[in-house]
Amino acid sequence: MNFVKKVLSVIIFLLLVVCATPDVFGQPGNPGGDPDKVPITGLEYLLVSGGILGGYKLFKKRPRKE
């Protein structure tokens, strides 16, 4: 009985290895056409508004010549 379990486990392991091999070595599919344009996310708006605020504060802090 012990020998049968050992042989059966080896056969199952070999079947799994043989069945998984095509998936492991398979080439990726065709990527398709050009991807859509990426929309502007909130991060870009945050960076632009931070730059505008920083520029305004630097402009306001600048000494005035009269």
mmCIF file of the C-alpha atoms, coordinates in Angstrom:
data_MODEL
# 
_entry.id   MODEL 
# 
loop_
_atom_site.group_PDB 
_atom_site.id 
_atom_site.type_symbol 
_atom_site.label_atom_id 
_atom_site.label_alt_id 
_atom_site.label_comp_id 
_atom_site.label_asym_id 
_atom_site.label_entity_id 
_atom_site.label_seq_id 
_atom_site.pdbx_PDB_ins_code 
_atom_site.Cartn_x 
_atom_site.Cartn_y 
_atom_site.Cartn_z 
_atom_site.occupancy 
_atom_site.B_iso_or_equiv 
_atom_site.pdbx_formal_charge 
_atom_site.auth_seq_id 
_atom_site.auth_comp_id 
_atom_site.auth_asym_id 
_atom_site.auth_atom_id 
_atom_site.pdbx_PDB_model_num 
ATOM 1  C CA . MET A 1 1  ? 0.000  0.000   0.000   1.00 0.00 ? 1  MET A CA 1 
ATOM 2  C CA . ASN A 1 2  ? 2.823  2.372   0.828   1.00 0.00 ? 2  ASN A CA 1 
ATOM 3  C CA . PHE A 1 3  ? 4.491  1.674   -2.518  1.00 0.00 ? 3  PHE A CA 1 
ATOM 4  C CA . VAL A 1 4  ? 1.237  2.412   -4.359  1.00 0.00 ? 4  VAL A CA 1 
ATOM 5  C CA . LYS A 1 5  ? 0.865  5.792   -2.629  1.00 0.00 ? 5  LYS A CA 1 
ATOM 6  C CA . LYS A 1 6  ? 4.450  6.700   -3.484  1.00 0.00 ? 6  LYS A CA 1 
ATOM 7  C CA . VAL A 1 7  ? 4.064  5.747   -7.153  1.00 0.00 ? 7  VAL A CA 1 
ATOM 8  C CA . LEU A 1 8  ? 0.699  7.498   -7.386  1.00 0.00 ? 8  LEU A CA 1 
ATOM 9  C CA . SER A 1 9  ? 2.101  10.703  -5.869  1.00 0.00 ? 9  SER A CA 1 
ATOM 10 C CA . VAL A 1 10 ? 5.035  10.640  -8.326  1.00 0.00 ? 10 VAL A CA 1 
ATOM 11 C CA . ILE A 1 11 ? 2.665  10.132  -11.266 1.00 0.00 ? 11 ILE A CA 1 
ATOM 12 C CA . ILE A 1 12 ? 0.417  12.998  -10.133 1.00 0.00 ? 12 ILE A CA 1 
ATOM 13 C CA . PHE A 1 13 ? 3.435  15.273  -9.662  1.00 0.00 ? 13 PHE A CA 1 
ATOM 14 C CA . LEU A 1 14 ? 4.761  14.445  -13.141 1.00 0.00 ? 14 LEU A CA 1 
ATOM 15 C CA . LEU A 1 15 ? 1.337  15.078  -14.690 1.00 0.00 ? 15 LEU A CA 1 
ATOM 16 C CA . LEU A 1 16 ? 1.148  18.474  -12.997 1.00 0.00 ? 16 LEU A CA 1 
ATOM 17 C CA . VAL A 1 17 ? 4.636  19.386  -14.218 1.00 0.00 ? 17 VAL A CA 1 
ATOM 18 C CA . VAL A 1 18 ? 3.855  18.289  -17.782 1.00 0.00 ? 18 VAL A CA 1 
ATOM 19 C CA . CYS A 1 19 ? 0.521  20.145  -17.823 1.00 0.00 ? 19 CYS A CA 1 
ATOM 20 C CA . ALA A 1 20 ? 1.977  23.349  -16.348 1.00 0.00 ? 20 ALA A CA 1 
ATOM 21 C CA . THR A 1 21 ? 4.954  23.562  -18.732 1.00 0.00 ? 21 THR A CA 1 
ATOM 22 C CA . PRO A 1 22 ? 3.091  25.162  -21.697 1.00 0.00 ? 22 PRO A CA 1 
ATOM 23 C CA . ASP A 1 23 ? 1.706  27.879  -19.419 1.00 0.00 ? 23 ASP A CA 1 
ATOM 24 C CA . VAL A 1 24 ? 5.128  28.682  -18.012 1.00 0.00 ? 24 VAL A CA 1 
ATOM 25 C CA . PHE A 1 25 ? 6.939  28.860  -21.354 1.00 0.00 ? 25 PHE A CA 1 
ATOM 26 C CA . GLY A 1 26 ? 4.082  30.322  -23.397 1.00 0.00 ? 26 GLY A CA 1 
ATOM 27 C CA . GLN A 1 27 ? 4.633  33.617  -25.204 1.00 0.00 ? 27 GLN A CA 1 
ATOM 28 C CA . PRO A 1 28 ? 2.471  36.616  -24.281 1.00 0.00 ? 28 PRO A CA 1 
ATOM 29 C CA . GLY A 1 29 ? -0.359 37.537  -26.591 1.00 0.00 ? 29 GLY A CA 1 
ATOM 30 C CA . ASN A 1 30 ? -0.526 40.429  -29.047 1.00 0.00 ? 30 ASN A CA 1 
ATOM 31 C CA . PRO A 1 31 ? -0.728 43.722  -27.117 1.00 0.00 ? 31 PRO A CA 1 
ATOM 32 C CA . GLY A 1 32 ? -3.258 45.131  -29.562 1.00 0.00 ? 32 GLY A CA 1 
ATOM 33 C CA . GLY A 1 33 ? -3.503 48.671  -30.896 1.00 0.00 ? 33 GLY A CA 1 
ATOM 34 C CA . ASP A 1 34 ? -2.362 51.946  -29.438 1.00 0.00 ? 34 ASP A CA 1 
ATOM 35 C CA . PRO A 1 35 ? -3.511 52.524  -25.876 1.00 0.00 ? 35 PRO A CA 1 
ATOM 36 C CA . ASP A 1 36 ? -5.954 55.305  -25.112 1.00 0.00 ? 36 ASP A CA 1 
ATOM 37 C CA . LYS A 1 37 ? -4.627 58.634  -23.953 1.00 0.00 ? 37 LYS A CA 1 
ATOM 38 C CA . VAL A 1 38 ? -4.117 58.826  -20.208 1.00 0.00 ? 38 VAL A CA 1 
ATOM 39 C CA . PRO A 1 39 ? -6.426 61.332  -18.530 1.00 0.00 ? 39 PRO A CA 1 
ATOM 40 C CA . ILE A 1 40 ? -4.978 63.974  -16.253 1.00 0.00 ? 40 ILE A CA 1 
ATOM 41 C CA . THR A 1 41 ? -5.348 62.777  -12.686 1.00 0.00 ? 41 THR A CA 1 
ATOM 42 C CA . GLY A 1 42 ? -5.678 64.836  -9.525  1.00 0.00 ? 42 GLY A CA 1 
ATOM 43 C CA . LEU A 1 43 ? -1.918 64.754  -8.928  1.00 0.00 ? 43 LEU A CA 1 
ATOM 44 C CA . GLU A 1 44 ? -1.196 67.023  -11.889 1.00 0.00 ? 44 GLU A CA 1 
ATOM 45 C CA . TYR A 1 45 ? -3.812 69.535  -10.742 1.00 0.00 ? 45 TYR A CA 1 
ATOM 46 C CA . LEU A 1 46 ? -2.285 69.476  -7.260  1.00 0.00 ? 46 LEU A CA 1 
ATOM 47 C CA . LEU A 1 47 ? 1.230  70.109  -8.624  1.00 0.00 ? 47 LEU A CA 1 
ATOM 48 C CA . VAL A 1 48 ? 0.073  72.987  -10.838 1.00 0.00 ? 48 VAL A CA 1 
ATOM 49 C CA . SER A 1 49 ? -1.922 74.638  -8.060  1.00 0.00 ? 49 SER A CA 1 
ATOM 50 C CA . GLY A 1 50 ? 1.041  74.249  -5.667  1.00 0.00 ? 50 GLY A CA 1 
ATOM 51 C CA . GLY A 1 51 ? 3.331  75.885  -8.214  1.00 0.00 ? 51 GLY A CA 1 
ATOM 52 C CA . ILE A 1 52 ? 0.919  78.774  -8.708  1.00 0.00 ? 52 ILE A CA 1 
ATOM 53 C CA . LEU A 1 53 ? 0.522  79.259  -4.947  1.00 0.00 ? 53 LEU A CA 1 
ATOM 54 C CA . GLY A 1 54 ? 4.305  79.153  -4.428  1.00 0.00 ? 54 GLY A CA 1 
ATOM 55 C CA . GLY A 1 55 ? 4.857  81.673  -7.220  1.00 0.00 ? 55 GLY A CA 1 
ATOM 56 C CA . TYR A 1 56 ? 2.222  83.977  -5.767  1.00 0.00 ? 56 TYR A CA 1 
ATOM 57 C CA . LYS A 1 57 ? 3.820  83.834  -2.308  1.00 0.00 ? 57 LYS A CA 1 
ATOM 58 C CA . LEU A 1 58 ? 7.283  84.549  -3.748  1.00 0.00 ? 58 LEU A CA 1 
ATOM 59 C CA . PHE A 1 59 ? 5.872  87.450  -5.759  1.00 0.00 ? 59 PHE A CA 1 
ATOM 60 C CA . LYS A 1 60 ? 4.107  88.824  -2.673  1.00 0.00 ? 60 LYS A CA 1 
ATOM 61 C CA . LYS A 1 61 ? 7.241  88.497  -0.494  1.00 0.00 ? 61 LYS A CA 1 
ATOM 62 C CA . ARG A 1 62 ? 9.422  90.342  -3.012  1.00 0.00 ? 62 ARG A CA 1 
ATOM 63 C CA . PRO A 1 63 ? 10.564 93.811  -1.853  1.00 0.00 ? 63 PRO A CA 1 
ATOM 64 C CA . ARG A 1 64 ? 8.799  96.637  -3.672  1.00 0.00 ? 64 ARG A CA 1 
ATOM 65 C CA . LYS A 1 65 ? 10.730 99.440  -5.307  1.00 0.00 ? 65 LYS A CA 1 
ATOM 66 C CA . GLU A 1 66 ? 9.062  102.812 -5.113  1.00 0.00 ? 66 GLU A CA 1 
# 
